[in-house]
Amino acid sequence: MRSRKIYSSLIVLFIVVTTVQAQRQPGARVMVDAGGKGNFKTIQEALNSLPDSSVNGSIIFIKRGIYKEKIFITKHNVMLEGEDRDKTIITYDIARDEWRCDHPDDWGVATMNVNSNDITLKNLTIANDYGFNVKENKVVDCKADTATHKKTITNGGHQMALRTMRTTRLKAINCHFRAWAGDTVSPWNTENGMFYFKDCVMEGGVDFYCPRGWAWAENCRFYANTGPASIWHDGSGDPDQKTVLKNCTFDGYPGFKLGRYHREAQFYLLDCNFSKSMADTAIYHVPTTNIKWGERIYYYNCHRSGGKDFNWYTNNLPASVTANEITTGWLFKNKWNPLAN
């Protein structure tokens, strides 16, 4: 009897030890090098080689180079890490208006298309350079236009560098998201989307940073190339959904506007700096829908460089929270800690 107990204990101990060892084992790690010195020459080939999901996570390390490819991420728990943010460039030119002529949804509309969870982007430039490279308007055949079956494509329409679908828990560290026009960074999921950006550069046109759900941006630089607003939020999925921007800087063409919204939204801007070029225009509501939860736009310790502060961004945090309490844990309700996983 005693020997059976010892044997059972040893089995339990073996299971515990092997489980811990498995948790400590790194996931798949592959290298992409356009010059042929890695495991793959293209990022998509590397993604296709991974398991659908990995408990320990998979890492794709991308050497310096220009990768002219459209990326589709459907595998879970994956990190794409570049060797050098400014020299590891993923770029693809696409106008959303043209894409939607022949496709029923946005899957494939961006340079980087994501439809999986627990994704990390690090040290990368992700660009949709359509508006930089195409200056002239063009008329294309368009099945979606039931009247004329034609559509005029301009360089001022939506040009997404990042578009997520049902993704939750996506973070981007030290990345540069670039486009000429609108919706450059589009992490969209009003059901349970949680998004984290740190030390990133974002540039584009109207609503070029436009998260849906819960979003955190820290130490990020925003630059408006064109358009009537830089930031936007859709929090229509839950009254608690917020976009928090902490210690971020905003710049752009002379007279650029900070932001707008035409869905339920909730903005928190803390310790942010606005350039002298910014217009004296508060984040404004575009009255295309009724807003039942009211205007919820909050500021703390925000200032304007090289000019007088505007009255509309004076401190106005709600009484229910202090600036020190606004953390990722507060935002994500401790459902996700992007600093740990």
C-alpha positions, -999 to +999 in steps of 0.1 A: +000+000+000+028+023+009+046+016-023+015+025-043+012+059-025+049+066-032+044+056-068+013+078-071+032+107-055+061+103-080+036+104-109+021+136-096+056+151-090+066+141-126+035+157-140+041+189-121+078+191-130+072+184-167+043+209-168+066+236-153+094+227-177+070+229-206+058+264-195+095+275-194+103+262-228+104+289-255+080+287-283+089+285-320+115+311-331+122+317-368+141+343-387+131+362-418+157+377-440+149+391-474+185+383-485+180+346-479+201+342-447+172+333-424+146+305-422+123+324-446+126+353-471+091+366-465+071+373-433+040+356-445+059+323-452+072+325-416+037+330-402+023+302-423+049+279-407+038+284-372+012+264-352-022+279-350-016+287-313+013+283-289+010+284-251+046+296-250+043+320-279+061+321-312+086+347-323+093+358-358+125+379-359+127+401-390+161+413-403+166+447-417+151+452-451+121+464-470+094+437-472+068+446-498+041+423-488+006+423-474+005+404-440-023+382-427-020+371-391-044+343-381-021+325-356-025+332-319+003+343-294+028+356-319+054+383-317+068+400-349+101+417-339+122+438-362+159+442-360+156+480-363+124+500-363+136+525-390+152+498-412+128+469-409+100+481-431+068+463-441+050+482-468+021+477-492+002+503-512-036+499-511-066+522-511-095+509-490-121+524-514-107+504-543-104+472-522-140+474-511-152+475-547-146+438-550-145+426-514-174+423-489-153+433-458-120+448-446-101+415-444-071+423-466-076+461-467-044+469-447-007+463-449-010+443-417-043+424-413-048+407-379-076+383-369-061+365-339-053+372-302-022+379-282-002+396-309+029+417-303+045+440-328+080+453-319+106+475-336+088+477-370+078+502-395+044+492-410+034+515-438+006+519-463+023+543-487-005+545-513-011+582-507+026+590-508+032+572-541-001+578-560-009+614-565-035+613-593-071+603-590-082+572-610-115+557-620-119+519-614-145+493-621-165+489-589-191+461-584-200+477-550-213+508-568-247+496-580-255+528-598-225+534-621-202+504-613-174+529-613-156+547-585-131+575-583-101+566-561-082+595-545-051+596-524-071+611-495-092+581-487-087+555-460-053+539-461-048+514-433-014+503-422-029+481-394-064+467-393-076+442-368-108+422-370-119+402-339-086+406-323-081+412-286-049+417-267-027+433-293+003+454-283+028+474-303+062+485-289+085+510-306+067+508-340+061+533-367+027+532-384+027+553-415+002+564-441-007+596-459-044+596-452-071+582-429-074+553-405-037+544-404-040+525-371-073+507-369-075+482-340-112+475-342-132+453-318-160+469-298-169+436-281-137+428-262-108+446-280-079+455-257-050+474-274-017+487-261+008+510-278+040+523-264+069+544-278+052+544-312+050+569-341+017+572-359+010+594-389-018+598-414-049+618-422-084+619-407-088+596-377-054+581-383-055+566-347-089+552-343-092+524-318-125+506-310-129+492-275-102+497-248-069+513-259-038+526-242-011+547-260+019+559-240+050+579-250+037+579-286+041+606-312+012+616-335+017+635-368-012+647-390-003+648-427-038+659-436-074+656-426-099+673-401-089+652-370-060+631-357-076+608-330-109+591-328-126+565-306-155+541-308-166+529-274-201+519-284-197+483-272-197+491-235-201+524-215-167+516-198-147+515-230-120+542-231-090+554-251-062+566-229-033+587-242-005+593-218+026+614-223+020+616-260+030+644-284+008+658-312+021+677-343+011+682-379+004+706-407-005+742-397-040+741-382-043+704-377-072+694-353-068+670-324-097+647-327-134+640-333-159+612-328-192+602-343-199+571-321-200+567-283-165+576-271-145+583-240-111+601-242-085+605-215-054+626-223-028+629-196+006+647-196+003+653-234+020+680-254+005+698-283+026+716-309+020+753-318+006+742-351-026+727-335-058+745-341-078+760-312-105+733-318-116+708-291-123+672-299-157+675-315-187+654-322-197+648-358-235+646-355-242+615-376-254+595-347-271+601-314-248+600-284-267+586-254-238+585-229-228+621-233-195+639-240-167+622-221-135+639-229-110+644-200-076+661-197-049+663-171-017+683-172-017+688-210+002+718-225+010+734-258+046+741-269+056+775-282+022+790-276-005+797-250-026+768-237-062+766-249-089+766-223-106+735-236-080+711-223-077+724-188-078+697-161-112+681-158-108+645-147-140+630-132-142+629-094-142+591-095-105+588-105-072+606-100-044+608-125-023+584-105-051+558-106-052+558-144-031+528-152-033+499-176-048+478-147-075+505-143-082+506-180-083+469-187-100+460-153-070+437-146-082+414-173-049+419-191-014+431-181+004+441-213+036+447-194+038+411-183+023+391-212 
